[in-house]
Amino acid sequence: MMKFSEKVLELTKRIPEGKVTTYSEIARTLNTRAYRAVGQALKRNPHAPRIPCHRVIRADGLLGGYSRSVEKKSELLKKEGIEIQNNRIDLKKFLFRF
């Protein structure tokens, strides 16, 4: 049976370039409300950026954390064509749902 963190990473692999999802969206897909545990699993992602944890943001559109700095997260997302204004992403335009 797959560990919670492995399930989180498997879902994260499915987020397409140019899209983002939220910690809570991943938690919802896993039938839990443990969005903070999702964040902890992503924080320990040994396969970044191949498993694109930089594409996971907060439910309010703010970037949230990133092990390599929020500036690096912003840079990676902008390279993928995601628009960021005031550290926020328009979820109506860029949200990926599972």
Helices and strands as residue ranges (DSSP letters): H 4-13, E 21-22, H 23-29, H 35-43, G 53-55, E 56-57, H 70-79, H 91-94
